[in-house]
Amino acid sequence: VEDASRIASVADMAAAEIGGTYVFVRPDTADLTALGDLADAGKLTVPLDAVLPLAEAAEAFRRSREGRTRGKIVLEIPSS
């Protein structure tokens, strides 16, 4: 990992094992509303590494486990 100090996880306590930070969080309505407002205003962005179709979920998981992504991996669900 190039700079483990930039790693933070709310899902994996192992982040701390490589020099990152594990953060315990509890959903809060006011905070989530504020984040939604920032997103709606275009002031909140999330870096994306890849957008893959749902059919490639196994590939997305493999990429995620490698730990080399530079953003989120998004699975696109087809509309019915």
C-alpha positions in Angstrom: 0.0 0.0 0.0 1.5 3.3 -1.1 0.1 5.5 1.7 -1.8 3.5 4.3 -2.6 6.6 6.2 -5.2 7.4 3.5 -7.1 4.1 4.1 -10.2 4.2 6.3 -12.9 1.6 6.5 -16.3 1.3 8.1 -16.5 -2.4 7.1 -13.1 -4.0 7.7 -11.2 -3.8 11.0 -8.2 -5.2 9.1 -7.6 -1.7 7.7 -5.7 -0.9 11.0 -3.4 -3.8 10.4 -1.9 -2.1 7.4 -1.6 1.3 8.9 -5.1 2.6 8.1 -8.0 3.4 10.3 -11.1 1.5 11.2 -14.0 3.8 12.0 -17.1 2.7 13.9 -20.1 4.5 12.6 -23.8 4.6 13.4 -26.2 6.0 10.8 -27.6 9.4 11.8 -30.6 10.9 10.0 -29.3 14.5 10.2 -25.8 13.6 9.0 -27.2 11.5 6.1 -29.5 14.3 5.1 -26.6 16.8 5.1 -24.6 14.4 2.9 -27.5 14.0 0.5 -27.9 17.8 0.4 -24.1 18.2 -0.4 -24.4 15.5 -3.1 -27.5 17.2 -4.6 -25.6 20.5 -4.7 -22.7 18.8 -6.5 -20.3 19.5 -3.6 -19.8 15.9 -2.6 -18.1 13.6 -5.0 -17.0 10.0 -4.7 -14.0 8.8 -6.7 -14.9 5.9 -8.9 -12.4 3.2 -10.0 -14.9 1.3 -12.1 -18.6 0.9 -13.0 -19.3 -2.7 -13.9 -22.6 -4.5 -14.9 -24.1 -6.7 -12.2 -23.2 -9.7 -14.3 -19.5 -8.9 -13.5 -20.0 -8.9 -9.7 -17.3 -11.6 -9.3 -14.8 -9.5 -11.1 -15.7 -6.5 -9.0 -15.2 -8.5 -5.8 -11.8 -9.8 -7.2 -10.7 -6.3 -7.9 -11.8 -5.1 -4.5 -9.9 -7.8 -2.7 -6.7 -6.9 -4.6 -6.7 -3.6 -2.7 -5.3 -1.6 -5.6 -8.4 0.4 -6.6 -8.3 4.2 -6.7 -12.0 4.7 -5.8 -15.2 2.8 -5.4 -16.3 0.0 -7.6 -19.9 0.4 -8.6 -22.2 -2.4 -9.7 -24.8 -1.2 -12.2 -28.1 -2.9 -11.9 -30.1 -3.1 -15.1 -33.6 -1.5 -15.0 -36.4 -3.9 -15.6 
